[in-house]
């Protein structure tokens, strides 16, 4: 091995070793097995034991479900076969390896676009990113979703460089997109941006000689992305008699009540993750406290009194009846009519900004009211440091993207289009959500880290085509 190659290997080994240490520390000190993890795990166990995609109540009484897509339960079922049922810690170790593979894909893509120094910078930024690394310590869809995003865009670039023909990289990108959609329903945004980019690449390569035969591989790829959803949709029709090719936005099974009035009222004031955990998730399960509501939840003293009375009546039953939902709906309509601009514009943008730029305490041992210095002190400082680091990642990504555009996107214009379109469409989707959760913006990190690599690229080598 030459001295140069040895140096390159060492530059790769060090950030990967530190990244592995960071993820293992999270597994040992911040591992979480609760909430959605147990939902996915229950589905996987019943799938293996009883052949039922759903839950069991009482003595193995099955209840089919469609509230979660089968991608992650399939992964858990495979792991349960190897490690045993409810052995979640080994799954976390597997996710550590998968997440480091994501870092390598991000680094390699940055290297192909911007050169070796960019690859090294991207590897450090991805391997030591605490916001993505900590999710390796939680059996949730995030780690696998990030991997499929990085693999898809890396494969897209390899496919472009290989001549945009029907080859293995097109197959890899197709499989990656198909599995990504099976993990989370909103990952349909991935093929929605990548497939048009593929058509653009074919058009760039063909010029005026574009023909249907040259588009055939793209059509086949698009069909293959959708194919895994067909048996899932058939199963849902046969089991529930509903047309549901993905998973419902409400995360409820057919026949279950959806508290649309409560959700409507919640959207008239909610911004931060603390409200999601204290109010949104607690409805129909435990007491609600007026003290947990911010001042913006009331427009007048009368409205405060009305809300307090509603909470008091609800707490006596802890039961979200249709009568309560109608009362929440009436309150919501009153608030929307008073401040329509706040409801339709200000609050959605505020929720998105909160998910993007506020501290990400949901997986850390930091209180939801992290800003209370007299209560948390050191953890308050940790929260502010987390916010500063998160902002730094987004700024690096924005500057890198600006430099990439300034120095010329060609021959990677289609790839850049797909990356930017994915970010824009995901942010647009997040504007429509009721509840603010910072983890919904994790899917942006593979792309902003790739863009950040451009900052470290020498101008002379930037934008050189690779094959």
N, C-alpha and C positions, 0 to 999 in steps of 0.2 A: 504494500500500500504506500502510495506516494505521500509526501509530507502534506500536500494540499488536501488530498482526500482524507487523511487522518484528522486534519484540523476541522474539516467539514463534519466528519462523524462525531468528533468531540463536541462541536457546536450543537449538534442535534441531541446527543446523549444527555448533556447537562440539563437543558430545559425539560426534557422528557422525564429525567430522574426526579427533578424538583416537582414537576407536575404530578408524577405518581405519588410522591411523598405528600403533596397537598391533598390529593384525593383520598389517600389512605387515612390521613388525619381526619378528614371530614367523616369518613366511614366510622372511625373509632369514636369520634367526639360529637358528631352532628347528624348521625344516621337517623332517619325518620321512617317509621313503619306505622302509618296511620292514614286516615282519610281515603283518598283515591287509591292508595296502594292496596288497602284491604279490599276495596271494591274489585280492582283488577285481579287480585289474588284469589278472591272467592270465585270469580267467574272461571279463572284458569283451573282451579281445583275441581269444581263441579263439571267442567268440560272433560277433564281427565277421568274422574271417578264415575260420574253418572251419565256422561254423554250429553249433558244439558248445558247450553250456553246461558247461564243465569245464576240464580241464587237458590239457597235452600233454607227453609224455615221449619222449625219443629224437628221432627225425626225425618230428615232427608226428604222433606216435601219440596219438590222443585218448582221454581218460578222462573220461566224464561225472561230474558231481558234484551233490549236493544240500545240501552243507554250508553254503551261503550263499543267502539269498533273493535274488531277481533285482532288487530295487529299486536298490541302489547300483551293481551292475555295469551296469545300464541307464543310469544317470547317467554312469558312466565311459565307456561305449561312445559316448554322445552327445558327450562332451567329446573323446574320441579322434578322432572323425570331424572335429571342428573344428580341434583343435590338433595332431593327430598322435599316433601310438602312443607310450606311455611318456613323454608330456609332462605330468608331474604338477604342475610349478610353475604353469602357467596354470590348472590346476584349483584350486589353492590360492587363486589370485586370485578365481576365480569364487566359491569358498566364502566368501571375505572379504565379498563383496557379499551373498551369501545370509545370512550371519550378521548383517550390519548390518540387513537387512530383518527378521530375527527381533527385533532390538532395537526397531525401529519398531513391530512388532506388539505386543510386550510393553508398550511405552510407551503406545500408543494404547488398549490394553485397560485399563491402569491409569487412563488419563485418563477413559475412559467409566465406570469404576466409582467413581473417587474424585476426579476433577477435574484441572484443568490442572497444579497443582503436583505432584500424584502422577505425572502423565505425565512431567514434566521429571525428577523424581527417578528414576523407573524407567528412563528413557533413559540417564541417567548411569550408573546401577548396571549396566545390561546392556551398554552400549557399552564400559565400562572393566573388565568382569569378566574377569580373566586366565584363569580356569579354563575358560570356554567359548570365549573368543577364540583361545586357543592351538590349539584343535582345527581351526580354519580352515586351519592350516598342516600338517594331516595328512589326506590323502585317505582318510577313514574315514566311517562312517555318522553320526557324532555331529552334525555341523553340519546336515545335512539333517533328522535326527530332531528336533533342537531347533526347527527352522523349522516342521515339521509340527505339533508340539505347540502352539507359539504361534499358528499359523494356525487350528488347530482350535478352540481356546478363544476366540480373537477372533471367528471366524465364528459360534460358538455364541451369543455375546453379541449380535452384530449380528442374527442370526436371531431371537433372543428379542425384541429391541427392535423388529423389523419386524413383529411380530405372530405369530411362530411359524407361518407359513404356508409353503406350498411355494414357495420363492424361491431366488434365486441364492446366498444365504448358506448355506442348507442344502446346496446342491450343492457349494459350496466346502468346507464342513466334511466332507462325505462323501468328496470326492476327496482331501482332506488326510489323513483317517484311513486310507483305502484305501492310499495310497502309504506312509504311516508303517508300516503292517503289513508292506508289502513290503520295507521297509528292515531291520527287526529283528523277530524273532518275538514278543518280549515286548511289542511295541507294540500287541498285541491288547488290552492293558489300556486303551488310549485309547478305542476304541469301547465297551469294556465299561463304562466310566464315563460317557462322553458320551451314549450312546444312552438309558440310563435317565434322565439329566438332561433330555433332549429330551422324553421321555414325561412327566416331572414338569412341565415348562413347559407342555405341551399341557393337562395336567390343571389347572394353576393358571389358565390362560386360559379353560378350558371349565367348570370347576366341576362341577356335577352333570350337565351336558349332554355329558359325554365320550362320543364315539361312535367306532366303528371307522373311519369315513370321515376323522375328524380324525387318527387314528393312521396312516393310510395313508402319508403322506410319510415318517414315521419308519421304517416297515417297508421302504419302498423304499430309504431311505438305508442301513439295516442290511444289506439284500441286496446293495447296490452295494459296500459295504465288503468283503464276502466274495467277490464275483465275480472280482476279479483272481487270487484264490488257486486258483480252479477249474482254469484251464489249467495252472498250476504243479503242482497235485496230479495231474492227468491225466498230465502229462509224467513225473512221478516214478513213477507206477504203470506206465506203458508202458516206462520205461527201467530201473527197478530192481525193479518188482513189489512195491512197498511203499506203504502208505497214509501219505503224509507231506504234509499241506497247508501246513506251515510249514518249519522247518529243525530238525533233530534237536538235542536238548539237548547231546548228546555231541560235536557237530560232526564226526561221522564218517559216511562213506558206508556203505551196506549191505554187509555182509560184512567190514568192518574190525573188528579186535579193539578192545574197549573195556576199559581197565584198571580195572575196577570195584573190585578189591581195593586197588590203589594209591590210587584216589580216596577210598575209604572210610577208609584209613589217614590220608591227608592231612587229611581233615576232623576227625580226632581231635586235631589240634594247631594247624592253620593259622589265622592271623588276618590278617597284614599282606600288602601287595603285594610286599614283598621275597621272601617265601616263594613267591608265585605265580611270580615271574620266575626265582628261583634253583632251585626244586624242581619245581613243577607243570608249567611249560612245558618243562623240560629232560628230563622222563622220556621214555624211548624215543628220545632224540636225542643226549644227551651224558652225561658223568659227573655223578654226584651226590656232594656232599660232606657228610659228617656235621657238619662245622664250620658249615655253613649252617643247621643245625637249631637252633631255640631249646630251652632247657631243658625246656619243657613238652611236648616231643616224646617224653620218656622219663619213665616213672614209677618206674624203679628202675635199678640198675646192670646187672642182667641184661637189662633191656629195651634199655639203651644198647648193650650188647655184641651183642645180637641184631640191632638195627638196623644197627650198624656192619658186621657180617658180611654182612647182606643187601645193603648198599650196595657193599661190596667185591666180592661175587660179581657184582652187576649191572654194576659198572664194568669188569669184565673182558670183558663182552660188549657193553655199551651197547645192550642189546636187551631190550625188555619182553616176555619170554616168558610163557605161561600159568603156568609154574612160579613165576616171580617174583611174579606177581599173586596166586597162592594164598598165598604166604608173607606178602605185605602184608595180605591179607585176614585171615589168622590173627592177625597182630599187631594189626590194627584191632579185631577182636572182643575180644581180650584187654583192650585199652585202654577200649573202650566198656563192657564189663562191670564194670570197676574204677570208672569215673567216668561213669555214664550222664547225670547232670545236666549235667556239663561238656560232653558231646558234643551233647546235644539242646537245650540252652538257652544255656549260658554262651558257648560258642564261636560259634554263629550270631549272637547279639546282639553279641559282640565284633567279628566280621567286618563286620557292618552298621555299627557305630559307627566302625570303622576307615575304611570307605569314605566315610562321611559327614563325619568331622571331622578326620582326620589330614591332614598336608600332601599335596599332589597333585604329587609329583615325577616322575610317569611320563612327562611330556612335557617336563620341564625338565632342564637339564643339572645335575642334583643326584643324588648317589649314593643308592642304595637304603638304605644305612645312614647317612642324612643326619644323624643325631643325634651322630655321632662328631666332636666339636668339634676335636679335635687333628688330624683329617685334613682337614676341609673348611672350618672356620672361617667365612668369609663366607657360604658356601653353607648352612651350618647355620643361620645367622641368617636367611637367605632362606627356608629351610624353615619355621622357626618363624613368620616373618612371613606366609608363605602359609597356615599353619594358623590364625593369628589372623584373617586376612582372610576365610578360608572360614567360620570360626565366626561372624564378624560378619554375613555374608550370611544364614546360617541364623537367627541371633537376630533380625535385622531382619524376616525373613519371618515368624517366629513371633509377634513383637510385632504386626506388621501384621495378621496373621490374627486375633489376639485382639481387636484394636481393631475390625476389620471385624465380628466377631461381636457385640462389646459395643455397637456403634452401630446394629446391625440389618442383617441380610443382605438383607431384602426390598427390591426385587423380584428380587434376584440369588441367592436361596437355592439354586436348582437349579444354577447355575453354580458357586457355592461348594462345594456337595456334590460335583460332578464333579471339581473341582480337588483337594479334600481326599482323595476316594476314590482318585484316580489316585496321589497321593503315598503313601497308606497301602498300597495294593495293590502298588505297586512295591517299597516297603520289605519287605513280606511276601514277595515273590518273591525279593528279595536274601537273605533269611534262609535260603533253600534252596540257595544256590550253594556250590560247593566253594571257589572261588578269589576272593580279595578284589581288586577292581579299582576304584579311585576313579572311573573314567570311567562306571561303571554308575549313578552318582548324578547325573550331569550333567543328566539329563532333569528333575530337580526344579527346576533353577535358573529356568527361565522363570516358574514359578508362584510361587516364593518371592520373586522380584523384583517380580512384580505385587502380592503381598501387602505387601511392604515399602513400596510406594508409598502404602499407606493411612496410614502414619505421618505423611506429609507433607500429608495432606488436611485442610483445615479441617473441623471437626466439622459446621458448618452446611451444607456442600455435600456431605457424605459420604452415599453411598447414594442420591443423586438419580438417578432413572431417566433414561436417555438413549435417543434414538431415532435 
